[in-house]
Amino acid sequence: MTDLAGRIDNFNRRFAALWSLPDEMLVLRADDEILDWMRAQVDDPAAYMRRLAEIDAEALLQATDVLHLRSGLVLERTTLPQRSRGRPIGRVFSFRLLDASTG
């Protein structure tokens, strides 16, 4: 989960495992370092960042994308706005592992 500024509010161990986040990132929870790590893991970092910018620009956007990681894993990313009293307060991202032949 992220807030409206894109800062990470929360993540779980499954997220960390899918992205192979180093243990020190789990402890420090440094947003910029985690974002840099994720960008470095995808096959096309520039396209990944462009799509994140599109998502960030639309607070109410619901989207699903397929991400190809350098490790060979293929992830489906789904994102929805997080709301409180009908207003967007952040964003929920979920990731699931796809069969490499699916993407």
N, C-alpha and C positions, 0 to 999 in steps of 0.2 A: 504494500500500500504506500502511496505517496500523497503528500499534501499538494495544494494547488501550485506551489512553487517547484514541485518536482523532487522535494526532499523525501527521503525514505522514512516512513513512519514505522513500518513493521515488515518483516519477512520471516519465512519459516525455514526449517532445515532442508526440506525438499527443494525449495528454490536454490538454496546454497549448494546442494548436491548437483542439481541439474546444470548449474553454471560453474561448478568446480571452484567455488570461492575458497580462497585460503582461509585457514582458521583465524588468522589475525584480523582479517576483514570482518569476520563474524563478531569479534570482540569489539573492535574499534567502531564499527558501523559508520565508516567514513563514506558519505554519499559519493563524493567525486571519485574516490578510488574504486568503489564498487562499479560505478558507471564506466570508468575507464577500463576496468577488467572485463565487463560485459561487452563493451565495444570491441575489445581486442579478441574476443572469443568468436565473433561472427565472421562469416566469409566476406561480407561486404560492409565494412564499418561505416562508410560514408552514407550508404543507403539506409542503414540501421539508424543512424543519427537523424537523417532527414525525416524518416517516418516517426521517430520519437518527437521531433519538433512539430510535425503535423498533429500528432495526438495531443501534445501539450497545448497547442493553440486552440483546441476545441474542447472546452471543459465538459460538454455533454456527449462527446463522441463515444460510440461503442464500436470496437474494432477487433478483428481477428486477423493475425498475420502468421506466416510460417517463417521461422528463422533457421537458417543453416549455420551450424557451428563448425569451426575449423576442426574440431575433434571428430566430425562425422555425424554427430547427433543432429536431429532435426526436432525443433520445438515448435509447438503451436502457442502463440501468445494471444490471450484474450484480455481486453481491457474494458472496463466499465467505469462510469463516474461513481464516486462515493458521494452520497448526499446526506444532508441533515436538514430536516424541515423543508425539503424540496429544493434546496440549493446545493450546488456542487461544493464539496469541501476537500476533495482529493480524488484519487484514482486508485482503483483496484486492478492489479495485474495478476493474471494466473497463467501458468506455464504447464504444458504437458508434453511428454515425450511422444513423438510420432515415429512410426517406422520410417526409416530413411527413404524407402521407395514411395512414401505417401506425398512428400513435399515436392 
